[in-house]
Amino acid sequence: MIIDSTITKLEEEALLKAKKILENPSFSMKIANQIGKPIELGLEKINSDKINALTQKALQKSLNIAISSLKKDNKLSVSKGKHKFFTALSGGLGGAFGLPALAIELPLSTTIMLRSIADIAESEGHDLEKIDVQLACLEVFALGSTKNSEDDGAESAYFTARGAMAFEMKVAIDSIANMSNKAIQESLAKGQLPLLIKVVNTIASRFGVTVSEKMIAQSIPIIGALGGASLNLMFMNHFQKIAEGHFIVKRLENKYGLEEIQRIYEDLN
């Protein structure tokens, strides 16, 4: 039964699916269920500044490479299996060599994930030529690193996380509104877009926590290369699901408006 006449039954079902994805436990909870306390204990010992610096570089590089290199004629084909395969390979590298390999593995796996996220965005009807869609793809890394509230009466973790970044995102988009994609990519590579870089760094600070959790899991002796590959598959699957939910919501927002979709989203259960 449709709870609101604004949207169709199919759209309501899609929005409910998105909510179930976006309000599910975080990646850290998923790996903790598999591995246990070593994740929490390891976070106290890891060099978070180094992880954040590597994450910032990886996101900036992947924003430049992944979106611009996507084929625009893929007819809504989401090649999740291909992306998972290459992510597993990079995870095997990380699991075999640990933290020293992160500088190589993280840009590779992040770029592969961003390409997959962009495919999912396109499959939901979003135009990858638009900078706001490109940034929404990058935003998935922050949304997938959100810690969900334990208070069932609280505002959704998804909209809270988006709201926290909304102003920075708008200012950054407005600052490059009259630039071509090529000019944006060239300027970003030279570090000449401080407002856009600020958004990337905000996303990186959230994504870096999840990267740290994954690195700790991979560093456990029993995990090794095979476990690293498995963890990266879990990592990729997590962010693919977040992207699916995120771009369902944004597709409906484009049609009905953010406030209306947020209101209906929060009423769904």
C-alpha positions, 0 to 999 in steps of 0.5 A: 500500500502506498503511504503517500500519493506523491510517489508510485507503488514501485517508487515506494518499494525502491525507496524502502529498499534504499532505506534498508540498505542505507540504514544497515550496520556499517562496514566496521560492524560487518567485519567485526562480526567476522573477526571480532575485537581485534578491529576495535583494539587495532584502531588505537594503534594505527597511524590515522594521519598516514591513512588519511593522507593516503586516502585523500590522495587516492580519492583525488586521483580516482576522481580525476581518472575514474569518472573521465574514463567511463564509457558513456554508451554502456546502456545501463550495464552495471559490471559489478562482477568485473569490478569485484574481481579486480578489487579482490586482486588488489586486496590480495596484494594488501593482505600479503604485504600489509600497510607498506602496500597501502600506497599502491593498493588504496588508489587502485581499489578506490579507483575501481570502486569509484568506477563501479559506483559511477556505473550504478549512478548511470544505471539509475539514470544520472548523467555522469557528465555533471559535476554534481553527479561525479561528486555524489559518486565520491560522496558514497565513500563518506556515506558508506563510512557512516556510523549508524545511530543506535537510537531508533527515534533519531533522524536517519544516519543517511540524511544526517551524513548528507546534511553535514556535507551539503553546504561544502558540496554546494559551495564547491559545485558553485565554484566550478559551475562554469568550468568544463570537465577537462578543466576541472580535472586538470586544475584538480590535478594541480591542486588549484581548486581549494573548495573542491579539494576541501570536499574531497578531504572531508570525504577522505576523513570519513572514508579513512576510518573505514580504510583503517578498519580494513587494514587492521583486519588484513594485518591479522596474521591468520588473514593473509593474502586470501583473507585480504582478497575476501575483505576487499570483496566485502569492501566492494560489495558494501560500497556498491550497495550504498551506491545503489541506495544513494542513487535510488534516493537521488533519482527520486529527489530529482523527480519530487524534490529532496524535502518530499523524498526525505519526508516519505523516506523517514515515514517508511518502515 
